[in-house]
């Protein structure tokens, strides 16, 4: 199960939106294989009939009262943006011109 | 009333607070003393990513003025503090030790930071850390590692190595940390300082850059148990901005630290934490500490937590899974770094995102994001992530059963003393093993503390003892920790940190630099 190929890692990196160089890919295939082999130990635990626990405390939905209050201004929100234009985040285009 | 040392940076936070309240000292004096110390030694230790001398002194002046005007101030008002760079600070850079956030200045404060400001603690600056809190050595910081003041060639722990080394090198009397798998406790152990991971939800996570949301917990770091308790009380409490924040009174941690009483307590030694792989000197100091607790009137029992053997594996599936989701927000669009791919004309948003994440994230972060993406993928979800979540339930059951036999549990905090910089950098599994004793508490959400237990015979470096308590019983950590600390002080004839080698004066490379 833990036999990751170079193509698998390239695919996973694509899903995670990380562009890896060839050298990074080569290194990561070996490292991830070893790590996965180690963490596969969880499958040996006596988990039959055990309900999974996603969180250390019971989660309840918490909402604040619906009251209008001041929030961050556009200037503060955009201050850390790589590019902004007319009070909006400026992002590279996705669609071709035609 | 305790006499203050002539060098104010050697005083405890409690003593400084006492002197400030009496008017025997000004916050400006204390803050300036620490800024001078930072200028003197941080070039060697590299604890700070950013120092805000001007801002800290301005806050100190304000506290002094408020005190002079007769205002009622908080218990630590005027005592300066260093803040881990994972916490957002309005107007002060926050990088999480990553190039991805280089130069980013948040528009808001984390709730913890708000409480520090309201409590009148001048913020000296931001401390170094493993990138996005991923690591056990601070070597994964994009800005270079911090160094252990006990031996500058060794790690100060991680991910909060900046916060631990800042305390151990007397560059701040207090610091904040976050603990996802031991990032407060393990650095405390290897630097002979004190660190607490409170009960999950006991301290707000609002404004902390999330690593793994179901595991992350902010907490206090100090040089003594009482100092740590005083800071815990400032940081903790319900926060409506965090939906997982516990809406209940803060446990009486300061009272417990002052009482320092273990008489009649049942202390459980965890059989599974302390055997193979634990350095003999670490184990010896631990055994001595347990014997001391028994002499102080505690009953010592052995408890077994059989499923702890799966904790490390479960953790290294759950953490990357949550991290891969949390770090998706670094998309080069809204804030942080943006890198355009080379040789591509008019790159798409997706191409820019991939190029940015390659350039902005370091190797450990990439490794964990990809591991998490794999663990959550449809074909392997049940085998990896699903199994890990079931193991988590088993570990919580182990804790419940153990706490039926004991009021607190104890173990060595980390299996070894500080290892040499570079020793484990190319071996992720070896690095992960450092967290073996601390991780179960994060999976179950119970509180934990590390207190210095002494120096290992074989290398003369600090070791720590870990104390664990049931959820919302954080005060028990402080009762036991303070009692043990007092007994060990008697044995050593003073704080163990006094035995650390002196750092020589050096040309500072820190200042207001940084990240």
Boltz contact constraints between the chains, C-beta under 6 A:
constraints:
  - contact:
      token1: [A, 12]
      token2: [B, 370]
      max_distance: 6.0
  - contact:
      token1: [A, 12]
      token2: [B, 373]
      max_distance: 6.0
  - contact:
      token1: [A, 12]
      token2: [B, 374]
      max_distance: 6.0
  - contact:
      token1: [A, 13]
      token2: [B, 370]
      max_distance: 6.0
  - contact:
      token1: [A, 15]
      token2: [B, 373]
      max_distance: 6.0
  - contact:
      token1: [A, 16]
      token2: [B, 369]
      max_distance: 6.0
  - contact:
      token1: [A, 16]
      token2: [B, 370]
      max_distance: 6.0
  - contact:
      token1: [A, 16]
      token2: [B, 373]
      max_distance: 6.0
  - contact:
      token1: [A, 17]
      token2: [B, 353]
      max_distance: 6.0
  - contact:
      token1: [A, 17]
      token2: [B, 354]
      max_distance: 6.0
  - contact:
      token1: [A, 17]
      token2: [B, 357]
      max_distance: 6.0
  - contact:
      token1: [A, 18]
      token2: [B, 357]
      max_distance: 6.0
  - contact:
      token1: [A, 18]
      token2: [B, 358]
      max_distance: 6.0
  - contact:
      token1: [A, 18]
      token2: [B, 366]
      max_distance: 6.0
  - contact:
      token1: [A, 19]
      token2: [B, 354]
      max_distance: 6.0
  - contact:
      token1: [A, 19]
      token2: [B, 355]
      max_distance: 6.0
  - contact:
      token1: [A, 19]
      token2: [B, 358]
      max_distance: 6.0
  - contact:
      token1: [A, 38]
      token2: [B, 429]
      max_distance: 6.0
  - contact:
      token1: [A, 39]
      token2: [B, 313]
      max_distance: 6.0
  - contact:
      token1: [A, 39]
      token2: [B, 316]
      max_distance: 6.0
  - contact:
      token1: [A, 39]
      token2: [B, 317]
      max_distance: 6.0
  - contact:
      token1: [A, 41]
      token2: [B, 313]
      max_distance: 6.0
  - contact:
      token1: [A, 42]
      token2: [B, 310]
      max_distance: 6.0
  - contact:
      token1: [A, 42]
      token2: [B, 313]
      max_distance: 6.0
  - contact:
      token1: [A, 42]
      token2: [B, 314]
      max_distance: 6.0
  - contact:
      token1: [A, 42]
      token2: [B, 387]
      max_distance: 6.0
  - contact:
      token1: [A, 42]
      token2: [B, 388]
      max_distance: 6.0
  - contact:
      token1: [A, 42]
      token2: [B, 391]
      max_distance: 6.0
  - contact:
      token1: [A, 43]
      token2: [B, 387]
      max_distance: 6.0
  - contact:
      token1: [A, 45]
      token2: [B, 310]
      max_distance: 6.0
  - contact:
      token1: [A, 45]
      token2: [B, 391]
      max_distance: 6.0
  - contact:
      token1: [A, 47]
      token2: [B, 390]
      max_distance: 6.0
  - contact:
      token1: [A, 50]
      token2: [B, 390]
      max_distance: 6.0
  - contact:
      token1: [A, 50]
      token2: [B, 393]
      max_distance: 6.0
  - contact:
      token1: [A, 52]
      token2: [B, 389]
      max_distance: 6.0
  - contact:
      token1: [A, 52]
      token2: [B, 390]
      max_distance: 6.0
  - contact:
      token1: [A, 53]
      token2: [B, 389]
      max_distance: 6.0
  - contact:
      token1: [A, 53]
      token2: [B, 392]
      max_distance: 6.0
  - contact:
      token1: [A, 53]
      token2: [B, 393]
      max_distance: 6.0
  - contact:
      token1: [A, 54]
      token2: [B, 389]
      max_distance: 6.0
  - contact:
      token1: [A, 55]
      token2: [B, 214]
      max_distance: 6.0
  - contact:
      token1: [A, 56]
      token2: [B, 200]
      max_distance: 6.0
  - contact:
      token1: [A, 56]
      token2: [B, 444]
      max_distance: 6.0
  - contact:
      token1: [A, 56]
      token2: [B, 445]
      max_distance: 6.0
  - contact:
      token1: [A, 57]
      token2: [B, 201]
      max_distance: 6.0
  - contact:
      token1: [A, 57]
      token2: [B, 445]
      max_distance: 6.0
  - contact:
      token1: [A, 62]
      token2: [B, 243]
      max_distance: 6.0
  - contact:
      token1: [A, 72]
      token2: [B, 107]
      max_distance: 6.0
  - contact:
      token1: [A, 76]
      token2: [B, 107]
      max_distance: 6.0
  - contact:
      token1: [A, 80]
      token2: [B, 104]
      max_distance: 6.0
  - contact:
      token1: [A, 80]
      token2: [B, 335]
      max_distance: 6.0
  - contact:
      token1: [A, 81]
      token2: [B, 334]
      max_distance: 6.0
  - contact:
      token1: [A, 81]
      token2: [B, 335]
      max_distance: 6.0
  - contact:
      token1: [A, 82]
      token2: [B, 338]
      max_distance: 6.0
  - contact:
      token1: [A, 89]
      token2: [B, 333]
      max_distance: 6.0
  - contact:
      token1: [A, 89]
      token2: [B, 334]
      max_distance: 6.0
  - contact:
      token1: [A, 91]
      token2: [B, 333]
      max_distance: 6.0
  - contact:
      token1: [A, 91]
      token2: [B, 349]
      max_distance: 6.0
  - contact:
      token1: [A, 92]
      token2: [B, 347]
      max_distance: 6.0
  - contact:
      token1: [A, 92]
      token2: [B, 349]
      max_distance: 6.0
  - contact:
      token1: [A, 92]
      token2: [B, 352]
      max_distance: 6.0
  - contact:
      token1: [A, 94]
      token2: [B, 348]
      max_distance: 6.0
  - contact:
      token1: [A, 94]
      token2: [B, 349]
      max_distance: 6.0
